[in-house]
């Protein structure tokens, strides 16, 4: 499951540097998440780091990008070139 940033985003930018996959970017009005790069931090951390630091809780699961843990691990491996532990 990739994550998505909703319109509740206040553009505080605390999420962007927390993303180990460089999936978060500054959009025209709010920040966004590239679903092809988002692994919900699977392979890196136990929890999505952007969700942990977001002060307004505006980063839910992307309803059109539902992926299971195995799919997220495969994406992690493609992005990093490393096998997941």
N, C-alpha and C positions, 0 to 999 in steps of 0.2 A: 504494500500500500504506500503510495507516495502521499506526501502531505501537501496541503494547500494553505495559502495565507488569504484570509477573508478580508472583506472591506472594513472590518473593525480595526485593522492595522493602523497604528499611530505613527508609523515611520520612525521608530526609535532606533532602529538599526542594530539592536543587540543580538538578533538572531543570525545575521549574515556571517560574522566571524566564527560562530560556533559550528557551522556546517562543515564536516570533514570532507564532504564530496563536492564542495563549491557549487551546490545546487541553488542556493539562495542568491537572488540578485535584486538590485534596486530597479523597480519599474517606474513608469511615468507618474503614478499616483501613490502606489503602495509597493511594498516588496513582493516578490514572487518566488516561486519554487519551480525549478525545472524537474518535471516528474521523471524524466529519463535519467537524472542524476541522483534523485532522492531515494535512499534506502532506509529511511527512518532511523538512520545511524546503525542499522544492523551491520555487523562486522567491525564496527568501531566502538560502540557503546551499548549499554543495556536499554537506554531510553533515548528518544529523539531529543537532542540537545537544544534545538530551537524551541521546542515546547516548554522545556524546563526554564528557559530564560525569558520567555515572552511575558511581559507584564499585563497584557490584556487578553490572554488566552484566545488568540485568533488563528491558531494553526491546527485545524482538524485533519483527519484522514480525507484524502481526495476521493470523493464518491465514485469517480469514473476510472480510478486507477487502483483497484483492489488487487493486491499481490500478497501471496503467502510468504512465510519466512524463507522457504527454499528459493523462491523467485527473488526475494530481496538479497539473499546471500549470493546468488548467481550474478545479480547486478553489481554487487559490491566487488566480486571477483573480476568482472569485466572492467570496472572502473579503475581498480587499483592494480590489477595484474597479480594479485596475491590470493592464495587460498585462505578461506576463512578458517579460523581456529575452532 
